[in-house]
Amino acid sequence: MELRLTPEQSLLRDSAARFIAAAGPKVARGFRRQNPPFAPARLRAAGDLGWLGILVPAAQGGLGLGLTELALLLEQAGQGLVCEPVGSAAISAAALSAAPHPMLKAVMSGAALVVPALQEGPHGDDPLVPRTRAQMERGALRLSGNKMFVCADGAEGFLVSAGSAQGSILCYVARDAPGCTLSATATVEGRALAMLALADAPADLISPHPSSRNAVDALHNLALFAYSCELLGVMEKAQDITLDYLRLRKQFGKPIGSFQALQHQAVNMYIRAQAVRSLVFAIAANNDPYCMDPVMAIAAKAKASEEALAVTQAAIQLHGAIGFTDEHDIGLYLKRAMLLSALLGNAAAQRRRYAEIAGLRAYI
């Protein structure tokens, strides 16, 4: 896909590439099993550049940009294995901006981190039918239920989906709120994901954006899109690293990249990455950030999850024995792809939901 960028979009992409040049596999390796698993100063630096408010309207202090700019930023973040949760912070800021929440400015500046807490099952859920319940008690909103796979390390609060008499609603819950407990589980990628348990925890109602159908639906679709953009960057960089290796590694006196069998695998990697790139930027060009077509968001996450795993696994194979060692950087890209592809449901879960929405019979 030929992507024609405006001068402003090219400037954003180039500035993101320069910022992310200071990240990379060595930095990501150093943050494994750390709490928080990122540098708060770099998150604040992203806030200073305006990236955390990239979708927030200018009237609320944000950049007021769209999905294409978000995709360009997160694609670079995926290539650099950036540990700072730029995507989660950016989409959370967008959700907080409809009727500006007191946490909005802190989130946009990077001084505080708020992350989505939407997933309740290991294989993804219908975001509009959450099992977590919201009730009004003495004029205060309180939530009870559980959320899983929450990127809670370093977070000051969560955007939680809940069911109510009015349907699904989105709420803000502070990390230190009464009745809010977290239990962490390590992942293959090195960071911890948390189970968020809520027992009559006080919460603030988050109003939907005027153009959105529902605040939960809007945030869920944005999260699917954001993960897809990062997965795109992960597979592109894994492909680049592998192609460099095929040019340099020699066997029988020739670069192994000259062998036709390996060339075929390299071409397959390229086709997979380009297919995801085309889908992501087609969605970005034709969707309102606050009213994204859920079918397209699901399709992007399904495609990106499947292809990122295929590309990074092929990259490991093409590196031979050295690719299987923890010391080689290529393995970090596979592990990041494994984490991102599982969040909010893997490719199979997304295909099942796509079939349900489209009224199809799924064969998975």
Buried (B, 14 or more C-beta within 10 A) or exposed (E): EEBEBEEEBEEBBEBBBEBBEEBBBEBBBEBBEBEBBBBBEBBBBBBEBBBBBBBBBEEBBBBBBBBBBBBBBBBBBBBBBBBBBBBBBBBBBBBBBBEBBEBBBBBBBBBBBBBBBBBBEEBBBEBBEBBBEBEEEEEEBBBBBBBBBBBBBBBBBBBBBBBBEEEBBBBBBBBEBEBBEBEBEEBEBBBBBBBBBBEBBBBBBBBBBEEBBBBBBBBBBBBBBBBBBBBBBBBBBBBEBBBEBBEEBEEEEEBBBEBEEBEEBBEEBBEBBBBBBBBBBBBBEEBEBBBBEBEBBBBBBBBBBBBBBBBBBBBBEBBEEEBEEEEBBBBBBBBBBBBBBBBBBBBBBBBBBBBEEEEEEEEE
